[in-house]
Amino acid sequence: MSLLDTRVPAVLLRTDRNPFHHGTLGAVRSLGRAGAEVHVVADPTGSPVRHSRYVRSMHVPPPPGASAQQVLAVLRRVADRVGRPAVLIPLDDATAIAAGRLRDDLAPSYLLPEMPATLPERVADKAELAAVCAAADVPHPLTLVPDSPRRATADAHRLGLPLVAKWSRPWLLPAGGGLRSTQLVHSARQAGELYARTAEAGSPLLLQEYLPPGADRDWFFHGYADRAGAVRAGGPGRKQLSWPRGAGLTAVGHWTPNPEVRELAERLTGELGYRGVFDLDFRRCGTTGRYHLLDFNPRPGAQFRLFADSAGLDVVRALHLDLTGRPLPTGDPVAGRSFVVENYAPFAALRTAPGGRELAWYARDDRAPGWAMWALWARHVSGRLRQRLVPAASPAPRPAPRAATSSLTDNEKASS
């Protein structure tokens, strides 16, 4: 007998066009292996996910930056094709926010957790998160929101350098504009220059106290808050390697018991009345030893499959079970289990893993996405190398204008 109610399909939703989003593949495999019919609403162009044996069908997603009404229109078309109520699982912040606001409009075609419609947006907003943490007495780095370039430079001096600059709503950043959701700032002038791009970014600039990385300082917590508010599945993990190093996604992580991180996660979700899947990022202060919350993602984190317990339960399966009225099995944590993203940490993928290991791309029962990823990654890396090694083409010299006399002016000589 299947763990899930296989009569209820799952629809995975993502507008982020990153083809290397391994969390999507993790959700496809987790649900597909349990017998659920899985539909993926995401950009299929070059995506290794579309090669998975567990994908029933791919659907054209809303464009990046789509309005709530555009998201609703796409999901209604998908619902017509699926033909029966489905569990909806947003896989990026933008779609989690849209789904929260559209919950009533999406019923009864889609099943979603019950919580305040604006709560996903509130916790995903970096400026709001600082206030949320203060209300729940959860440590958070000192964060300032300047209201002018001059104030930005003054706040930089107040916080001390280096500091962290974040855009409050990173899902609004324009593609190809060169703006990064988070970056390290080394001068007050740089802070002021970033503030000057606020209109382009689409949300306020935040300047935040910098907590240096270090051994045993970067942690995360993945969980599922059920209909009663109890945190089920998931657990605390330690980030051993990130990509980019020191400030990026988890390339290598370990399931590591940490009662203090768990208590902070349960306190925060309880205070908020949060329901559904969540992914929290923490950094431990090297001076005080306190764990500061850096991010609250109202959807599955990319490495959620790290936390598959002895009963086979992870946060995505917990969501499906709870929304379809099935009991969640009680399993034991698999402390020491590791998660490795092969294209970011290839050597770690080759080492032995005494505590067990989950690879982001390779799976014996679903090999095609892994092969497709390596082919795509090779093209990606070679393209980046060409950009670095081949100098920008110099503009072709302009031909000398034909003169009416046999001599050229000084300006014409200079341009010839």
Summary of the structure (lengths in Angstrom):
residues: 416
radius of gyration: 24.1
end to end distance: 81.3
largest distance: 94.7
contacts: 1343
relative contact order: 0.13
helix: 36%
strand: 20%
